[in-house]
Amino acid sequence: MWTNLMRLALVVVALSAIGKGSAIAQAKYGPGVSDTEIKIGNTNPYSGPASAYGVIGRTEEAYFRKVNDDGGINGRKINFISYDDAYSPPKAVEQARKLVEDDDVLLLFHAVGTPPNAAIQKYLNAKKVPQLFVASGATRWNDPQNFPWTMGWQPNYKSEARVYAKYILKTKPDARIAVLYQNDDFGKDYLKGLKEGLGAKVSSMIVAEESYETTSPTIESQVATFKSRGADVFVNVTTNKFAAQAIRKAGEIGWKPIHILNNNAISIASVITPAGIENAQDIISVAYLKDPTDPQWKDDDGMKAYYDFMAKYLPEANKSDTLRVYAYSAAQTLVHVLTKCGNNLTRENVMAQAASVKNLQLPGLLPGILINTSPTDFAPITQFQLMKFKGERWELFGDVINAGTSD
């Protein structure tokens, strides 16, 4: 009897070992992946002219710590390696090469900014390294035919600008429009979308266009020029630092146009407060994320989870900063994709899973806004809602708008 029990025990142990060996044999790993770890690379402007966006990388690092504390992704912990690129394209290239060739990461996730990502796009595609969920709305991230390893995340800039054009045509058909834009793909995408949206009226409506460089110390002279030309609509396509300068300068010189601000610069903490809340009244923009300052989300389960996360992992941070919700939501999207990959954590399968997301609803997205992708459509989010700054917060108005994926 005892001998039979011993034999049975040995058989069970042997079968268990075979099962584990089979599972390991079936696992497929790309660079940076093991049975216990997934290396994820990132670049972020922790310094330089766009350093206000550094909170994105810090929030993502904190969220991945939470994921690891909760057991990781299918038992694997995320090793998030994030370097400062100072919003400099040459520095971004240097850091991307370091992440791929020295750190051996599986993919680059949510690198910030149009110029830095444009600088590394060809390199990453040549290396067949996923450039996943780029933190920029440039239309170039949705080009799977020519750049099959690059995918955006947020709504694209040209579609957003067309929404502003439609709003202007409806509410002020005799507008005299001034446009301030960053002199790169980021700014030019918005400018092109605005002009396309205005259609035949573009030449009569736009009375002033001024660009600026990311290295410029200030854009105050451009704002003064707009007032002198009699513009009564101001389309402000800038990053946080320059957006705050423009809002503040308009207030100082008593210029009160219909002020339209791009979605990248809607942070109350990083833009509105430094610019002066009194100067930001009635500014128009769009949203696709829930605003943590909006009382309508006070009892929302998704925002409660966000606040719990912030309280535990970033207790000293400004929880009302929409950039935090942005980073939190993008990180959740990556976790969703990596979880779907199971034990097939190759670069090819990461892109396949990223290109097959269906109706993903994240707690930080506005109701009705879903994430969808396909092998021919690398634009995960195509919906947003208009909003206006009133008092001390943004107020949503109108219905959710589906801008689609058209260029």
N, C-alpha and C positions, 0 to 999 in steps of 0.2 A: 504493500500500500504506500509506504513512505517513498519507495523507489519510483513508483508511478507519479506521485505528486511532484517529485523533484524533476522528472522528465518533462511533465507538463509545464512547470515553471520555466525550465530552460527553453522550451518551445515558445512560450509567450515572450520571453526576453528576446529571443532571436527574431521573432516576427516583428516585435517593436523596433528593433534595431534596423531591420530591413525596411520597415515603413519610414523611419526617419531618414535612412540613406536614400530611399526613393524620392522623398520630398525634397531633399537637398539636391539630388541629381536633376530634378525637374526644374529647380529654380534657375532663372536666367538673369545674370547681373551685368550691368554696364559699369563703366568707371565710377568709382566712388561709392559702390554699393557692396555690402557684405551681409551676413546673416544678422548683424546687429546694428548696422549704420547705413544712412543715406546722406551723402555729402551734397549740399545745395550751395551754389555760389550766388553772389549778389554784389552789385556796386551801387553806391549811394552818395549823394553830395553832403557828406558830413561837414564839409568846409566849403568855402567859396561863395559865389553869388546866389546859389540856390540852396544854401545850407538849412533853410527852414524845412526843406523836405527830408532832412536827416531823421525826423521822427518816424518816417515810414519804415526805414530799416530797423530802427530800435524797437518799434512795435512788433514787427515780424519776428525779430529775434526772441522777444518775450513770448509771442504766441507759440513759437516752436518749442520753447521751454515747457509751456503748458502741455503741448501735445506729448512731449517726452515724459513728463510727469504722469500723464494719463496712460502710459504704456507704449507710446510711439505709434508708428504706422505698421500694422501687421507685425508688431514685435520689434521693429527697427527704430532706433532713435535718429532724429534729424540732427546733423552737424551743419549748422548754418554759418557759412563763412562770408562775411560782408566787409568789403573794402571801400575806402573813401576814394571817389574819383574827382571830387571837387567840381563836378559838372563840366569837366574838361574832356573833350573827345580824345586827345592823345593819352591822357591819364586813364581814361576808361579802357582804351586798347591795352595799355600796359597791365591794368588790373585784371582784365578778362583773360589775357594770356596766362597770367599767374594762376588764376583760378583753374583754367583748363589744363595747363601743362605742368604746373607744380603741385597744385592742390588736388588735381584729378577729380573734379566735381562731376556729378552726373549731369547737371544742367545749371543754367543761369536763370534765376527767378526774379521777376519784378525789378530789374534794374531801372533806375529813375532817369527820366528825361529823354527828349527827342534827340538832341545832338550826341550825347554819349552812346545811345543805343544805335543810332545810325552809323556811328564810327565802328562798332563791333559787329554789325549785322552780317557783312560778307564773310568775315573771319569765322564766326560761329557756324554759319551755314556751310562753309567749306569744310569745317571740322565735324560737321553733323552733330553739333551740340545744341540741344534745345535752348532757345532764347524765349523763355516761356513767360506769358502774361506781363509783357512789357508795360512799365509804368509811364505811359504816354498814349495819347489818343491820335497819333499821326496815322494817316490811312495806309502808310507803307507797311504796317505790321500785318495787314490783311492781304497778303499776296502769296498764297500757298503754292502757286505754280512756280514762281521765281525764288521764293524764300520759304521752303517747306519746313524749316526748323525755327521759324519766328512766328509768335502769336501774341497779339495784344490782349488787353483785358477790358479797359473802360471804353465808353462810346467814342467814336472817332470825331476829330475836330471839325471836319468839313460838314458832317451831319449836324453837329451842334450849332455851327454858324448858320446853317440854313434855317434852323428853328428861329434864331434871332432875326434873320432877314424877314421871315414870315411874320414875326411879331411886329417888327417895325412897319412893314407894309400895311398891316391891319390897323395898328394903333396910331401911326403917324405917317401917312402916305406922302406928306410934303417935307419929310425929314431932311436935314442937312447933317450928314453923318461924318464924324471924324473917327479914324481907326488908328490905334496905337498897337503895334505888333512886334514881337521878337523876330529878329532877322535870321530865321532858320526855318527848318521844315515845320516846326511847331507853329510859329506865327503865320507862315505862308499858307499852311493848310486852312487855318481859320479865315484868312483874307480871301482865299479862293472860294471857300464855301459861302462866305457872305456875299460875294459878288455874284456867284451862281444863283443864290437865293433871291437876290434883288432883280436879277434878269435884265430886262430892257431899261429899267429905271436906274441902273447902277451909275451911269455917267452923270446923271443929274442929281443923284442923292449923296454920293460920296464927295465931300468938298475938301477933305484933307486926309492924307495917309502919311504916317510917320513911323519909322522903325527904330529899334535900338539894339545894341549889342549886349550880350550877357555880361560883358566886362564894363559896361557904362556905369559911372557912379550914380547917375540920376537921370530921370526922364521928365523933370519938371518943366524944362523949356518947351518940350513938345506939347504938354498940356496947356501952357500959356498960349502957344501958337493956335491951338484948336479954338480957344475962346475968341481970339482976335479975328478968326475967320468966320465967326458967327455960327459955329456948329451947335446944333441943339440935340444931337444924339451922339453919345460917346461909346464906341465899341472898344473895350479895354482887353486886349489879348496879351497878358503879361504873366510872369511868375510872381510869387508872393511878395518879394521885396519891392519890385517895381509897381505892383498893383497897389500896395499900401501907399507908396509915394504919390501915385496918380490920384488916388482918392483924396488924400490929404491936401495935395496941391489944388485940386479943383475946389475944395472947401475954402482954402485960404484966399483964392482969387475971386470967390463968389460966383463961380461958374456952375450952373445947375441944369445940365442937360439930362435927358433920359440916359442913364448910365447902365450899360450892359457889360457885365463882368464874366469872363470865361470861367468854367467850372473848376479849373486847376487852382484858382486863387480865391475860393470862397471861404477859406478857413477864418472863423471868427477870431480864434486865438492868434493866428499868424499874420492876418491881413486886416481884418475889420477893426480890431482893438488898437493895433499900432497906428492905423490911419485916422482913428477917431470915430467912434460910433455915430456921432452926430453928422459926420460927413458921408456916412454910408447909407443914409436913409433912402429907401425906394430903389436901390440898385436892383437890377434884374439879372438873374442867372438861371441855370438849370441844375437839377439834382437827380441822382439815381440812388444815392445812399441816404439812410436815415440820419437826420441831424440830432446829435445827442442833447442839444439844448432845447429841442422842440418838445413842449409838454405833452403833445399827443402820444409820444412814445413812452411816457412815464411808466405805464403798466404793461408795456410790450415785452413779451418773453425774450425775444431776440436781443433787445437792448438791455434787459436785465442781465443776460448772460455776458454781454459786452462789459457792463459795469462791474460785474463780479470778477471777470478776467483782469480788468484794469486795476481793481482794488488789490488783487493778490500779486500780480506780476509787474505792474508799473504804478505803485501807490503814489509816487511823487509827481506823476505826469498829469498834464491837463486832459482830463477825460472828455471835455467838451470839444476837443479839436477834431474836426471831421477827417483830417488826415489819418488820425488813429483808426477811425472806422474803416477808412479806405484800405489801410494796410491789413487790418484785422480780416476784412472780407477777402482780399486777394490771397492772403495766407490760407484761409479756409478753402479757397478754390484749389490751390495746389495740393492740400491735404486730400481733398476729394479725388483728384486725379491720381495721386500716388497710391491711395487706398485701392482704387479700381485696378491698378497695375498688378496687385497681388504679389506673387513671387517672380513675375516677369518684369524686372526693373531694368530693362534696357532702354537706351535713349530712343530707339525706334518705337517701343511700346508706350513710352511716356507720351510721345507725340500722337500716337494713335488714340490713346485714351483722352488726351486733351482735345482732340478733334472729334470727339463723339460724346460731348456732354449734352444732356437733354433736360431741359426745364429744371435746372438746378436753382433752388430758392435758398438764398442765404439770409441769415437773420439781420444783417446790416443793410440789405437792399430794400428799397421802397416796395410796398405791396404792388404786385402785378409785374414787377421787373424780374425777369428770369435769365439765367445764363444758358445759352445754346451755341453749339459749334457743330461743324461738319468738316469733312475733308476738303471741301471747297469754300468754306466760310470760316475764317479765323478771327471773327469779330464776336467775342463772347457776349458783350452787352450792347444792345442797340436801342435801348429805351431810356427816356428821362422825362422829367416833369418841370415846368416852369416854376420859378419862385421869386419872391421879392423880399428885400431886407426891410423889416419894420420893427421899430423899437430896438430890441437887443437880439433879435433872431431872424432867421429866414422863415418865410411863410409860403407854403406851397399853394399853387393855384392852377386851375385847368386840369385836364385829363393827362394820363400817361401817354406820351407820344412815342410811337415806334418809328425811328428814323431809318430803319433798314440798314443795309450794308452797301448801298450804292455809293460810288465815288462822286 
